[in-house]
């Protein structure tokens, strides 16, 4: 079994692979204050419930692949792999790790590991050219060339950030549930805010992706647009440019990177 861990700014997603198949997954909050010991206890609690794994921490785990956008959490997870999974091969995605995707940006080291991992999975699953739209703390748009190169992208405020900002900065507004309203024209304040979020972000995705596709390929229709991230389902039905929805894109990318590096360890 391969344990994959994708640490985002808000949530951490864990996936358990049996070969190429993801057989279990969990989503927990990302807390930069958690120590390695606390993370180990959390992992034991989650994986101890799975029938394919043993009762002891590490039983049934043959490999670990991790990417993180929060450096302090990456540091603690490194300690977890050392102390609690010492005999298990572990790949932490950072500079020097082989991904198979050339990074053609001004400063490759500043590109988030999760964005590169998404590109790895997009190339493997769909080929290029492609655009990955990841609905996380930020909404990121990442472009992959026809030759499988990561060539850059776009970063925009995420859905939850926008909802929180409206609630904080609007004197008569408040935090709301992110849900599809009854109609575009809201009949009350909550529905009006929901409409602005859902349809506003769908319009943003359509506009940004269309512009990116025109730069990415002579025929924009050749570009495959893949949506991922926890909040992607809120926009899927309203966007006209998304071709594929792959909720486990980052975890799949981690599996691929693990396979490309474990033989070198």
Secondary structure by P-SEA (a helix, b strand, c coil): cbbbbbbcccbbbbbbbcccccccbbbbbbbccccaaaaaaaaaaaacccccccccccccccbbbbbbccaaaaaaaaaaaacccccbbbbcccccccccccccccccccccaaaaaaaaaaaacccccbbbbbbcccbbbbbbccccccccccccccaaaaaaaaaaacccccccccccccccccccaaaaaaaaaaaaaaaaaaaaaaaaaaacccccccbbbbbbcccccccccccccccccccaaaaaaaaaaaaaccccc
